[in-house]
Amino acid sequence: MEGTSPRGGVLVVAGDDHAAKSSASAHQSEYTLLAGFIPILYPATADEILHFGQLGWAMSRHADLYAGFKAITDTLDLTSTVRPPPLGFAIRGPELGTPR
């Protein structure tokens, strides 16, 4: 059995280069992540990279499963000013009742 611990977590980062700008061949990782039943977070801005990264860790911890994180060339090859999430970034998990 695989999984994660309450203090651990797995964030599977997949770097895609759709236009083969920085690599020898184009690549699309959605199918690989979907084949592994891994949910995918897909940030569109530099700010979202930081926020979605923390959310991905929280998802993994809560669900005891891996979380996917897709990073593409267009998002990573830019320069911007970001506002990092505050320390102790509040992530509220779902309130689950007792199974019947």
N, C-alpha and C positions, 0 to 999 in steps of 0.2 A: 504494500500500500504506500502510495506517495501522498504527500500533503505538506502543510506548513504548520508551524506552531503559533500560539497566540502572540509570541514576541518575535516571530520570524516573518516569513513571507517570501514569495518569489515573484519577481517582476521580469518577465521574458521580454527583452528589448530586441526588436527586429528592425534593422536599418535597411530601408528600401531606397533604391535609386532608379525610379521609373524611367527616366530618360537616359540612363547609362552615362550620366555626366561625370561622375567621379569613379566609375568602375568599368570593368571590361564588358559587362553585360547587364541588361536591365533585370530587375528582380521585383517580385510582388509576393509578400509573405502572408497575405490573408489566408490563402488556401492551406498553408502549412499550419498556421495557428488554429484555424477552424477544424482541421483534421485531428488536432489534439484536444478539441473541445475547450480551447482557451479563449475567454472573452478578450476583446481587443479595445484598448483605449487609443485614440488617434488624435493627438494634439495638433492644432493648426497654428499656434503661435508660440513664441518663446515662453511667455507667461504660463500657457497651458502645459508646457513640458514639465515645469516645476510642480504645478498643482496636480496634474494627472499622474505624475510619478508618485506623489504621496497618496493619492486616492487608490492607485493600483496596489501599493503595499497594503493599505487598509483593507481593500477588497480581498486580497490574498489571505491576510490574517483572519478575517471574519469567516470566509467561506472554506478555509483550509484547502484552497486550490491555487493553481498558478493564475496569474493575470498577465495578459499580453499588452505590450506597449509598442506602437508602430511609430517609427521616426523616419521621415523622408528627407531627402536632400534639400528640397525647397525650404523646409522649416529649420534645418540645422545649419545651412550655409548662409545665414543672415546675421546681421549685427543689430541688436536692439537693446534697449534698457528695459529691465524687468524688475518687478517688485516681488521679491521672494515671499513665500507664505510665512506668516509669523511662526515663531517657535511655539510648539504646542498647538499647531494647526488643528482646529476642532473638526473632527470627522465623527459624525453620529451614525452608528450602525442601526440597522432595522431592529425594531422591538419584536422579538419572536415569542410567541406563546409556547406553552408546553405541548408537545405532540400528543395526540390522542390515540 
